[in-house]
Amino acid sequence: MAAEGRAPTAGEYIVHHLTHLQNHKPSGPFDMTVLNYDSLFYSILLGVLGCFLLWKAARKATSGVPGRFQAAVEILVEMVDSQAKGIVHNAQSRKLVAPLALVVFVWIFLMNAMDLLPVDLLPVVGELMGVHYQRVVPTADLSITMGLSAGVLLVCLVYNVKIKGLGGWVHELFSAPFGAHPALWIPNFAMQMIEFVAKTVSHGMRLFGNMYAGELIFLLIALMGGAWASVGVGTGIGLAIGHIIAGSVWAIFHLIIITLQAFVFMMLTLVYIGQAHDAH
């Protein structure tokens, strides 16, 4: 992480923690051959964990007085189901959309929650195993959040064709929002494409921006705690105490953020799929 025999500077420390474990260095900003192994590993691991937790809750569900875990899952399921009913009015579509929204919420919450781990915990473990670069918050990786939003776009396109038919959807692409006059076909189509792109980009960028900012703040707090080693005893103790207090306060506040971001992403997923059911 730093030159032999000296501690890393603040800049080196942050750059090291923001460097992905990749198959090779990107040759340009749009090099699509680069894989972030750390983001893939943690996102898949947490996705499997989320599915396991939901499966376990369904497997052990009883009709009597539920336990704490079952009660928490039931509250979550009822919340997602009520939101789905209010946005997607097609009962047949909700059989897939509501569970999809539930999985999206749980998966993104778990990925966001990785930000609550001490910033040096898993990287140090990785260093001991020979892994020198590692980022553990998948939603702070733009490729992950944009992949999620692209998946939502794909579901929206499928429902556009399923609900309206291929011919009906193509007709809508060229007749909305300005009208069906032939002179308006090109402006209509351009506006439809802009809408799809804007919704997809904003969907992924919103989640990425919030989680990336949170990750940076945790790194800055960690730097404040590490500064005690280079100052006097009294000042060092003050910095260490300040680090603990600041880290605890930010972690409590960030718990609200990671939950809210998972909820917002889930709600936008429902809204976009619901819009695919509406005819212009």
Backbone bond lengths (Angstrom), bond angles and torsions (degrees), N, CA, C in turn:
res aa  C-N    CA-C-N  psi(-1)  N-CA   C-N-CA  omega(-1)  CA-C   N-CA-C  phi
1 M - - - 1.461 - - 1.522 111.48 -
2 A 1.308 117.34 -29.73 1.460 121.43 178.84 1.508 108.65 -138.57
3 A 1.316 115.55 173.84 1.458 119.88 178.57 1.514 109.77 -63.77
4 E 1.314 116.14 153.45 1.467 122.62 -177.72 1.528 110.57 -58.43
5 G 1.344 117.03 128.77 1.451 122.11 173.39 1.512 115.44 86.64
6 R 1.326 120.26 5.97 1.455 120.26 176.75 1.525 110.15 -141.60
7 A 1.311 114.38 153.90 1.462 119.92 178.68 1.526 109.48 -74.84
8 P 1.324 117.60 151.84 1.472 119.83 179.65 1.523 111.11 -70.57
9 T 1.308 116.25 149.85 1.458 120.39 172.99 1.527 108.52 -74.44
10 A 1.337 115.28 170.70 1.464 119.42 179.49 1.528 110.87 -59.72
11 G 1.315 115.59 -41.77 1.465 119.11 179.12 1.514 112.48 -64.41
12 E 1.336 117.05 -43.78 1.462 120.86 178.86 1.531 111.22 -63.57
13 Y 1.319 116.11 -38.41 1.461 121.10 179.93 1.526 110.55 -62.48
14 I 1.333 116.93 -46.38 1.464 120.83 -178.64 1.522 110.91 -68.44
15 V 1.332 116.84 -44.73 1.468 120.09 179.82 1.524 110.75 -60.90
16 H 1.334 116.85 -40.64 1.466 120.29 179.19 1.526 110.77 -61.77
17 H 1.328 117.29 -42.75 1.459 121.03 -177.71 1.529 112.50 -74.81
18 L 1.326 116.50 -16.04 1.469 119.51 179.20 1.524 111.71 -101.75
19 T 1.323 117.81 10.27 1.459 122.31 179.53 1.523 109.81 -97.84
20 H 1.325 116.22 129.41 1.457 121.57 -178.92 1.525 111.59 -82.26
21 L 1.318 115.22 156.28 1.459 121.80 167.48 1.524 106.62 -83.49
22 Q 1.341 116.78 108.86 1.457 121.72 -172.18 1.516 111.56 -121.91
23 N 1.341 115.28 161.33 1.453 119.80 177.92 1.532 111.66 -73.73
24 H 1.332 117.50 -28.21 1.462 121.49 172.54 1.521 108.29 -166.07
25 K 1.308 116.52 164.76 1.454 120.60 179.41 1.525 109.98 -72.12
26 P 1.337 117.82 137.66 1.472 119.76 -179.51 1.521 111.15 -65.79
27 S 1.323 115.49 140.37 1.459 120.44 178.95 1.517 112.03 -85.64
28 G 1.322 117.09 -9.76 1.456 121.95 179.90 1.518 109.51 -170.89
29 P 1.340 117.74 174.50 1.469 120.74 -177.15 1.524 113.30 -66.61
30 F 1.332 118.15 -19.59 1.464 121.04 -177.70 1.531 111.71 -118.79
31 D 1.329 115.98 32.36 1.462 120.66 177.85 1.530 108.65 -75.22
32 M 1.335 116.92 106.07 1.467 122.07 -174.76 1.526 112.55 -83.70
33 T 1.329 117.55 0.07 1.470 119.93 -178.74 1.525 112.41 -91.21
34 V 1.340 117.09 -5.84 1.465 120.53 -178.18 1.532 109.57 -80.93
35 L 1.323 116.27 131.40 1.464 121.97 176.01 1.521 109.27 -115.25
36 N 1.317 116.09 129.28 1.458 121.40 174.00 1.524 107.74 -89.80
37 Y 1.322 116.08 96.24 1.465 120.17 -174.77 1.526 112.24 -62.15
38 D 1.340 117.03 -35.48 1.464 119.03 -178.44 1.529 111.61 -66.20
39 S 1.328 117.01 -44.54 1.465 120.15 179.11 1.527 111.26 -64.25
40 L 1.332 116.57 -41.40 1.462 119.89 178.46 1.525 111.00 -63.42
41 F 1.322 116.42 -44.06 1.463 120.28 -177.74 1.521 111.40 -62.62
42 Y 1.327 116.70 -50.75 1.466 119.37 -175.99 1.529 112.12 -71.25
43 S 1.327 117.93 -35.62 1.469 118.88 179.16 1.527 111.05 -67.42
44 I 1.330 117.48 -41.61 1.470 120.28 177.97 1.518 110.55 -67.32
45 L 1.339 116.74 -43.67 1.464 120.88 179.34 1.526 111.23 -59.56
46 L 1.324 117.06 -45.57 1.462 120.50 -179.00 1.524 111.54 -72.29
47 G 1.331 117.70 -31.23 1.461 120.03 174.52 1.519 111.42 -63.66
48 V 1.334 116.53 -43.57 1.466 120.88 176.96 1.524 110.48 -64.09
49 L 1.349 116.44 -41.32 1.459 120.62 178.63 1.524 111.24 -62.45
50 G 1.323 117.18 -43.69 1.460 120.68 178.91 1.515 112.25 -62.18
51 C 1.327 116.99 -44.26 1.472 120.62 177.81 1.523 110.98 -63.87
52 F 1.335 116.63 -37.76 1.468 120.35 178.81 1.528 110.81 -64.76
53 L 1.325 117.39 -42.60 1.463 120.41 179.85 1.521 111.34 -63.76
54 L 1.342 117.21 -42.62 1.465 120.16 178.20 1.523 111.14 -66.94
55 W 1.331 116.66 -39.61 1.465 120.28 177.54 1.525 111.10 -64.29
56 K 1.320 116.24 -41.06 1.459 120.04 179.72 1.517 111.00 -64.10
57 A 1.346 116.88 -40.59 1.461 120.49 178.56 1.521 111.11 -64.62
58 A 1.346 117.10 -40.94 1.467 120.29 179.24 1.523 111.04 -68.90
59 R 1.320 117.29 -36.45 1.460 121.75 -178.00 1.519 111.86 -68.46
60 K 1.332 116.72 -36.53 1.460 120.59 -176.33 1.528 112.95 -99.25
61 A 1.339 116.84 9.50 1.462 119.62 -179.38 1.525 110.71 -65.66
62 T 1.317 116.25 136.84 1.465 122.20 179.29 1.522 108.93 -127.25
63 S 1.316 115.64 159.99 1.462 120.62 -179.97 1.523 112.19 -85.40
64 G 1.319 116.80 -9.35 1.461 120.61 179.80 1.514 111.57 -84.40
65 V 1.314 115.84 -151.37 1.462 120.72 178.60 1.525 108.91 -71.54
66 P 1.334 117.62 118.40 1.475 119.25 -176.16 1.522 111.92 -75.73
67 G 1.336 114.82 154.37 1.446 120.07 172.76 1.518 110.57 -76.86
68 R 1.328 116.13 178.92 1.460 119.79 -176.54 1.527 112.10 -63.13
69 F 1.333 115.63 -43.78 1.467 119.21 -178.23 1.523 110.55 -65.03
70 Q 1.332 116.69 -46.55 1.458 119.94 179.29 1.521 111.07 -63.03
71 A 1.317 117.50 -40.55 1.461 120.76 179.53 1.525 111.19 -63.19
72 A 1.342 116.50 -41.35 1.463 120.15 179.62 1.530 110.85 -63.98
73 V 1.329 116.56 -42.66 1.464 120.16 179.50 1.523 110.68 -67.28
74 E 1.326 117.57 -39.46 1.461 120.65 179.03 1.530 111.42 -63.73
75 I 1.329 116.41 -40.35 1.467 119.71 176.67 1.522 110.54 -62.13
76 L 1.336 116.38 -42.62 1.464 121.36 179.48 1.528 110.95 -64.05
77 V 1.330 116.69 -44.31 1.467 121.11 -179.51 1.528 110.21 -63.76
78 E 1.320 117.20 -43.74 1.463 120.56 179.62 1.523 111.30 -64.46
79 M 1.338 116.87 -37.35 1.460 120.29 178.34 1.518 110.95 -64.05
80 V 1.322 116.44 -47.23 1.465 120.31 -179.57 1.529 110.38 -65.80
81 D 1.311 117.16 -41.01 1.462 120.68 -179.17 1.528 111.33 -63.98
82 S 1.335 117.32 -41.08 1.469 120.05 179.18 1.523 110.89 -66.03
83 Q 1.329 117.48 -38.51 1.465 120.86 177.49 1.532 110.48 -65.92
84 A 1.332 115.96 -41.08 1.468 119.80 179.23 1.527 111.29 -63.90
85 K 1.335 117.27 -40.69 1.475 120.47 179.35 1.522 111.36 -64.58
86 G 1.325 117.35 -34.58 1.453 120.15 -178.98 1.518 113.98 -76.29
87 I 1.340 117.82 -18.17 1.463 120.91 -175.28 1.524 112.07 -111.59
88 V 1.321 116.99 -45.32 1.479 121.64 179.98 1.521 107.15 -102.91
89 H 1.332 116.81 108.96 1.457 120.79 -171.92 1.523 113.17 -89.37
90 N 1.308 117.33 -5.20 1.464 121.55 178.09 1.525 108.70 -86.02
91 A 1.347 116.58 112.01 1.465 120.67 -175.85 1.522 111.95 -62.93
92 Q 1.332 117.20 -35.49 1.455 120.68 179.76 1.525 110.87 -66.67
93 S 1.322 117.56 -40.27 1.463 121.19 179.17 1.522 111.29 -67.20
94 R 1.323 116.95 -33.62 1.465 119.86 -177.75 1.524 112.51 -65.59
95 K 1.333 117.33 -21.02 1.461 119.03 177.77 1.531 111.58 -62.31
96 L 1.317 116.76 -27.30 1.467 121.09 175.64 1.517 111.41 -101.54
97 V 1.336 117.24 -40.29 1.456 121.36 -172.73 1.525 111.93 -67.50
98 A 1.338 118.12 -42.46 1.466 120.65 -178.40 1.532 111.84 -63.17
99 P 1.346 119.66 -49.17 1.479 118.27 174.95 1.519 113.10 -61.66
100 L 1.342 116.84 -35.43 1.460 120.19 177.11 1.528 110.71 -61.66
101 A 1.329 116.69 -44.69 1.461 120.79 178.95 1.532 110.87 -63.47
102 L 1.320 117.03 -38.44 1.466 120.93 178.26 1.524 110.98 -62.56
103 V 1.325 116.16 -46.20 1.471 120.43 179.33 1.527 110.56 -63.85
104 V 1.332 117.04 -41.20 1.462 121.00 178.28 1.520 110.66 -58.97
105 F 1.339 116.96 -46.33 1.461 120.52 -179.19 1.534 111.47 -62.45
106 V 1.332 116.76 -49.73 1.463 120.68 -177.19 1.523 110.42 -64.26
107 W 1.329 117.32 -44.37 1.462 121.52 -177.47 1.528 111.15 -63.11
108 I 1.332 116.67 -48.41 1.461 119.58 -178.26 1.526 110.64 -67.77
109 F 1.333 117.38 -36.85 1.471 119.33 177.42 1.525 110.59 -61.16
110 L 1.328 117.38 -43.87 1.462 120.02 -179.79 1.531 111.28 -65.63
111 M 1.325 117.16 -40.74 1.464 119.65 178.11 1.531 110.72 -65.52
112 N 1.336 116.42 -41.77 1.468 119.64 177.33 1.527 111.59 -63.12
113 A 1.337 116.14 -37.50 1.465 120.89 -175.19 1.525 112.61 -66.33
114 M 1.332 118.40 -16.56 1.464 120.38 176.17 1.524 110.82 -61.65
115 D 1.334 117.13 -21.34 1.455 121.40 178.92 1.522 112.26 -68.34
116 L 1.337 116.96 -16.91 1.465 120.64 -178.89 1.529 112.47 -82.48
117 L 1.323 117.48 -12.98 1.458 120.00 176.38 1.529 109.92 -71.40
118 P 1.325 118.05 148.35 1.478 119.76 175.02 1.528 110.39 -53.09
119 V 1.316 116.29 134.46 1.465 120.43 -170.48 1.529 113.07 -62.08
120 D 1.324 118.11 -25.09 1.459 120.59 -177.56 1.530 113.14 -100.39
121 L 1.329 118.15 -2.22 1.460 120.18 -174.05 1.525 112.16 -64.00
122 L 1.315 117.96 -64.27 1.467 120.90 -177.56 1.532 112.52 -70.58
123 P 1.349 119.70 -36.48 1.471 118.38 174.85 1.527 113.52 -59.60
124 V 1.344 117.82 -38.73 1.469 120.46 177.84 1.523 110.04 -66.70
125 V 1.328 117.06 -42.63 1.468 120.27 176.23 1.528 109.84 -59.84
126 G 1.329 115.84 -40.53 1.461 119.68 177.97 1.516 112.58 -64.29
127 E 1.337 116.51 -39.75 1.465 120.51 177.66 1.525 110.70 -59.42
128 L 1.326 116.92 -40.98 1.467 120.90 179.17 1.531 111.51 -64.91
129 M 1.328 116.04 -25.20 1.473 120.89 -179.88 1.531 112.01 -97.26
130 G 1.328 116.91 5.57 1.454 120.63 178.24 1.512 114.74 89.32
131 V 1.337 117.32 8.44 1.468 121.49 177.72 1.526 107.42 -98.48
132 H 1.316 117.55 108.33 1.461 121.12 -170.28 1.530 113.26 -90.80
133 Y 1.307 117.80 -17.66 1.458 120.77 178.33 1.521 108.41 -129.43
134 Q 1.330 114.92 135.31 1.457 118.10 -176.82 1.529 110.00 -164.44
135 R 1.326 115.81 127.62 1.467 121.41 171.49 1.525 107.08 -117.76
136 V 1.333 115.65 130.55 1.465 119.16 -167.69 1.525 112.84 -106.65
137 V 1.340 118.34 -0.67 1.470 120.87 179.09 1.520 108.26 -106.23
138 P 1.330 118.64 98.27 1.470 120.31 -175.49 1.520 113.79 -60.07
139 T 1.340 117.81 -33.92 1.463 120.01 -177.73 1.524 112.77 -77.44
140 A 1.331 118.16 -3.83 1.466 121.46 170.36 1.522 110.80 -90.92
141 D 1.330 116.50 8.58 1.467 123.60 177.13 1.528 107.31 -109.14
142 L 1.318 117.17 118.72 1.465 121.44 -175.57 1.523 112.19 -60.13
143 S 1.336 117.32 -33.64 1.462 119.34 -179.18 1.530 111.41 -64.93
144 I 1.334 117.69 -32.09 1.465 120.90 178.63 1.524 110.62 -73.24
145 T 1.324 117.32 -48.80 1.465 119.51 -177.86 1.527 111.76 -66.12
146 M 1.327 117.04 -37.76 1.467 119.04 177.42 1.523 110.96 -70.53
147 G 1.331 116.93 -32.46 1.458 119.65 174.29 1.520 111.51 -63.82
148 L 1.333 116.86 -40.72 1.468 120.73 177.20 1.524 110.86 -63.88
149 S 1.329 117.02 -44.94 1.467 119.72 -179.30 1.527 111.14 -68.09
150 A 1.333 117.50 -33.38 1.469 120.17 175.80 1.523 110.48 -66.87
151 G 1.339 116.87 -35.48 1.458 120.00 175.59 1.514 111.67 -63.77
152 V 1.349 117.26 -39.74 1.465 121.05 176.25 1.518 110.12 -64.26
153 L 1.335 117.48 -40.79 1.470 120.94 177.09 1.522 110.51 -59.25
154 L 1.322 117.36 -43.23 1.467 121.16 179.75 1.527 110.78 -60.94
155 V 1.341 116.80 -42.95 1.468 120.39 177.89 1.522 110.16 -62.66
156 C 1.329 117.78 -41.12 1.464 121.44 178.33 1.524 111.71 -61.80
157 L 1.325 117.21 -42.01 1.466 120.67 178.62 1.529 111.09 -64.24
158 V 1.327 116.21 -40.54 1.458 120.27 178.28 1.524 110.59 -61.19
159 Y 1.320 116.90 -44.24 1.465 119.70 -178.96 1.524 111.72 -72.23
160 N 1.319 118.06 -30.38 1.465 119.84 173.72 1.523 110.91 -58.81
161 V 1.333 116.01 -45.48 1.462 120.57 -179.81 1.526 110.77 -72.16
162 K 1.343 116.81 -40.40 1.463 120.81 -177.46 1.524 111.87 -65.23
163 I 1.327 117.77 -44.18 1.459 121.80 -175.35 1.534 111.70 -79.50
164 K 1.320 116.80 -42.17 1.465 120.30 -173.13 1.520 113.68 -99.63
165 G 1.325 116.85 -12.22 1.449 120.32 -172.59 1.516 109.85 80.74
166 L 1.328 116.60 153.73 1.457 119.58 -177.85 1.527 111.44 -60.78
167 G 1.346 116.46 -44.66 1.458 119.83 179.93 1.522 112.25 -65.15
168 G 1.335 116.41 -40.57 1.458 119.77 179.92 1.513 112.16 -65.80
169 W 1.348 116.41 -38.69 1.453 119.21 179.90 1.526 110.75 -69.71
170 V 1.335 118.09 -41.77 1.467 121.15 178.07 1.526 109.78 -62.03
171 H 1.341 116.19 -40.11 1.467 119.60 177.47 1.532 110.36 -61.96
172 E 1.315 117.15 -40.24 1.455 120.83 178.95 1.525 111.59 -65.34
173 L 1.337 116.55 -37.46 1.460 120.17 179.52 1.526 111.72 -58.83
174 F 1.337 117.12 -33.11 1.461 120.68 -175.34 1.532 113.25 -102.80
175 S 1.339 117.64 -6.74 1.464 119.31 -177.27 1.528 113.84 -114.59
176 A 1.305 118.45 -10.35 1.465 121.52 -179.93 1.538 108.40 -120.25
177 P 1.324 118.03 144.01 1.474 127.51 10.90 1.520 115.09 -99.25
178 F 1.342 119.21 -2.12 1.463 120.52 -169.66 1.517 113.90 -93.47
179 G 1.337 119.21 -16.95 1.458 121.11 -178.43 1.519 111.42 129.97
180 A 1.334 115.07 169.41 1.464 120.88 -171.90 1.519 113.98 -92.70
181 H 1.325 119.27 5.50 1.464 120.88 179.55 1.530 109.77 -62.62
182 P 1.339 118.08 136.31 1.475 120.42 -177.97 1.524 114.29 -54.14
183 A 1.330 117.29 -31.15 1.466 120.18 -179.78 1.530 111.62 -68.11
184 L 1.329 116.82 -17.26 1.460 121.07 -177.72 1.526 112.88 -101.16
185 W 1.329 117.63 1.09 1.461 119.77 -176.79 1.536 112.03 -60.58
186 I 1.315 116.71 -47.30 1.464 119.55 -177.53 1.531 111.49 -66.74
187 P 1.358 119.66 -47.64 1.478 118.30 175.61 1.531 112.58 -58.95
188 N 1.330 117.52 -38.72 1.462 120.30 178.80 1.524 111.30 -62.33
189 F 1.320 115.66 -47.13 1.464 119.95 -178.63 1.530 110.38 -63.99
190 A 1.346 116.58 -41.21 1.469 120.15 179.12 1.523 111.03 -62.39
191 M 1.316 116.85 -41.98 1.467 120.38 179.64 1.531 111.19 -66.16
192 Q 1.324 117.32 -38.20 1.465 120.84 178.04 1.525 110.64 -63.59
193 M 1.337 117.03 -43.66 1.459 120.29 179.73 1.536 110.89 -65.89
194 I 1.332 116.52 -40.71 1.463 120.11 177.73 1.527 110.23 -61.91
195 E 1.330 116.31 -40.45 1.468 119.92 179.63 1.526 111.40 -63.28
196 F 1.325 117.19 -45.46 1.468 120.46 179.31 1.527 111.19 -61.69
197 V 1.336 116.26 -45.52 1.459 120.22 -178.70 1.522 110.88 -66.26
198 A 1.337 117.20 -44.43 1.462 121.10 -177.53 1.530 110.85 -63.39
199 K 1.330 117.21 -43.03 1.462 119.73 179.87 1.517 111.21 -64.78
200 T 1.325 116.75 -40.87 1.466 120.27 -177.91 1.524 111.23 -68.57
201 V 1.336 117.25 -45.03 1.463 121.03 -178.29 1.526 110.22 -66.68
202 S 1.326 117.76 -46.62 1.468 120.24 -178.72 1.521 111.22 -65.88
203 H 1.329 116.97 -34.07 1.461 121.65 178.91 1.533 110.65 -60.94
204 G 1.314 116.91 -47.33 1.455 120.67 -179.16 1.521 113.39 -77.71
205 M 1.337 117.11 -38.28 1.471 120.70 -177.05 1.518 111.85 -68.27
206 R 1.346 117.30 -34.69 1.467 119.87 -179.58 1.523 110.86 -60.70
207 L 1.320 116.32 -47.97 1.465 120.46 -179.82 1.523 110.65 -65.52
208 F 1.326 116.47 -45.68 1.471 120.30 -179.86 1.522 111.76 -59.98
209 G 1.330 117.45 -47.39 1.456 121.03 -176.17 1.513 112.60 -60.58
210 N 1.324 116.99 -43.67 1.458 120.20 -179.48 1.523 112.12 -67.42
211 M 1.322 117.65 -41.46 1.463 119.99 -177.73 1.530 111.49 -74.93
212 Y 1.322 117.36 -34.67 1.463 120.47 177.48 1.528 110.39 -65.65
213 A 1.334 116.78 -42.02 1.460 120.54 178.00 1.524 110.86 -63.34
214 G 1.346 116.41 -42.17 1.460 119.52 178.06 1.516 112.19 -62.44
215 E 1.330 116.59 -39.16 1.459 120.89 178.42 1.530 110.81 -63.22
216 L 1.324 117.13 -41.85 1.464 120.66 179.03 1.527 111.97 -63.17
217 I 1.324 116.60 -39.83 1.466 119.63 -179.82 1.518 110.66 -65.45
218 F 1.336 117.76 -40.44 1.462 119.96 176.40 1.527 110.87 -61.87
219 L 1.330 117.82 -37.38 1.460 120.81 178.40 1.529 111.13 -66.22
220 L 1.326 116.91 -40.63 1.462 120.47 178.75 1.528 111.12 -66.02
221 I 1.320 116.39 -38.09 1.468 119.71 176.81 1.527 110.14 -65.44
222 A 1.338 116.59 -40.35 1.462 120.22 177.88 1.522 110.97 -63.03
223 L 1.331 118.05 -37.16 1.460 121.13 177.12 1.523 111.21 -64.22
224 M 1.323 116.54 -37.63 1.468 119.33 178.13 1.525 110.55 -63.73
225 G 1.343 116.87 -38.91 1.450 120.03 178.55 1.509 112.11 -69.56
226 G 1.332 117.69 -32.97 1.453 120.38 -179.55 1.517 113.55 -78.69
227 A 1.331 117.32 -13.01 1.469 120.45 -177.22 1.515 112.99 -72.61
228 W 1.340 117.30 -14.93 1.470 119.12 -176.25 1.534 112.17 -62.79
229 A 1.340 116.71 -26.78 1.471 119.77 -176.38 1.529 112.25 -68.75
230 S 1.325 117.33 -21.04 1.470 119.64 -175.31 1.523 113.10 -103.17
231 V 1.344 117.02 8.01 1.464 119.87 -178.98 1.517 109.96 -125.96
232 G 1.315 116.44 -177.97 1.451 121.45 179.99 1.511 112.34 -66.56
233 V 1.351 115.03 167.04 1.466 120.39 -176.24 1.512 111.77 -61.37
234 G 1.347 116.39 -49.31 1.459 119.51 -177.78 1.516 112.15 -62.72
235 T 1.326 115.83 -47.49 1.467 119.84 178.73 1.518 111.08 -65.00
236 G 1.335 116.89 -38.24 1.458 120.89 179.57 1.511 112.44 -62.47
237 I 1.330 116.85 -41.80 1.461 120.01 177.76 1.519 110.17 -64.07
238 G 1.327 116.13 -40.54 1.472 119.56 177.88 1.508 111.69 -62.01
239 L 1.358 117.33 -42.62 1.461 120.52 177.96 1.524 111.49 -64.74
240 A 1.340 116.92 -40.29 1.460 120.04 179.83 1.522 110.99 -63.56
241 I 1.343 116.28 -43.47 1.460 119.90 177.80 1.527 110.27 -64.67
242 G 1.336 116.13 -42.26 1.467 120.07 177.60 1.512 111.95 -61.44
243 H 1.335 115.94 -38.07 1.457 120.32 178.33 1.528 111.22 -63.11
244 I 1.325 116.44 -44.39 1.464 120.26 -179.40 1.529 110.65 -64.82
245 I 1.329 116.18 -44.50 1.465 119.85 -179.23 1.528 110.79 -65.44
246 A 1.348 115.80 -48.17 1.464 119.69 -178.89 1.524 111.36 -63.21
247 G 1.333 116.38 -42.41 1.458 119.57 179.13 1.513 112.50 -63.68
248 S 1.335 116.76 -40.35 1.464 120.35 -179.95 1.529 111.31 -67.26
249 V 1.338 116.22 -44.27 1.471 120.11 179.90 1.517 110.83 -63.01
250 W 1.346 115.78 -44.64 1.464 118.51 -178.80 1.529 111.10 -67.74
251 A 1.342 117.94 -35.97 1.463 120.68 178.75 1.529 110.83 -64.01
252 I 1.340 116.88 -40.93 1.466 120.38 177.94 1.525 110.40 -64.25
253 F 1.334 115.72 -45.44 1.467 119.36 178.61 1.524 110.95 -65.70
254 H 1.328 116.03 -39.31 1.465 120.52 -177.33 1.529 111.00 -68.67
255 L 1.325 118.09 -26.53 1.458 120.75 175.45 1.524 110.61 -60.23
256 I 1.332 116.18 -36.97 1.463 120.00 175.81 1.525 110.18 -67.38
257 I 1.338 116.14 -40.77 1.463 120.46 -177.91 1.527 111.38 -64.04
258 I 1.342 116.96 -46.22 1.466 118.82 -176.41 1.518 110.92 -66.51
259 T 1.339 117.53 -33.62 1.462 120.40 176.58 1.524 110.47 -70.40
260 L 1.326 115.94 -43.78 1.460 120.18 -179.33 1.521 111.54 -63.96
261 Q 1.339 117.91 -41.05 1.457 120.71 -179.89 1.533 111.75 -65.91
262 A 1.335 116.75 -37.74 1.462 119.61 175.89 1.519 110.08 -64.75
263 F 1.331 116.73 -41.13 1.467 121.09 179.79 1.520 110.96 -65.79
264 V 1.333 117.35 -44.34 1.467 121.18 -179.74 1.529 110.69 -62.30
265 F 1.327 116.74 -44.08 1.464 119.44 179.88 1.530 110.06 -62.55
266 M 1.330 116.65 -41.91 1.460 120.49 178.71 1.532 110.88 -63.70
267 M 1.335 116.96 -44.13 1.464 120.39 -178.60 1.525 111.36 -64.71
268 L 1.323 117.53 -41.33 1.458 120.12 177.84 1.522 110.90 -65.55
269 T 1.327 117.04 -34.62 1.458 120.57 175.21 1.522 110.13 -60.31
270 L 1.333 116.81 -46.06 1.466 120.99 178.24 1.526 111.30 -64.24
271 V 1.336 116.41 -41.75 1.466 120.40 -178.89 1.523 110.80 -63.24
272 Y 1.328 117.16 -45.84 1.462 120.08 -178.05 1.528 111.20 -66.48
273 I 1.325 116.80 -39.90 1.470 119.12 177.09 1.523 110.16 -68.00
274 G 1.341 116.94 -37.93 1.462 120.27 176.61 1.518 111.35 -62.18
275 Q 1.332 117.53 -39.67 1.463 120.33 177.66 1.520 112.23 -63.41
276 A 1.323 116.76 -29.27 1.471 120.28 178.24 1.511 111.46 -66.97
277 H 1.345 117.71 -20.17 1.460 121.46 177.98 1.519 113.09 -86.68
278 D 1.345 116.63 -12.79 1.464 120.49 -176.11 1.524 110.34 -90.95
279 A 1.303 115.31 137.86 1.472 120.85 177.59 1.513 109.07 -97.93
280 H 1.329 116.56 139.09 1.460 121.10 179.02 1.527 109.55 -88.33
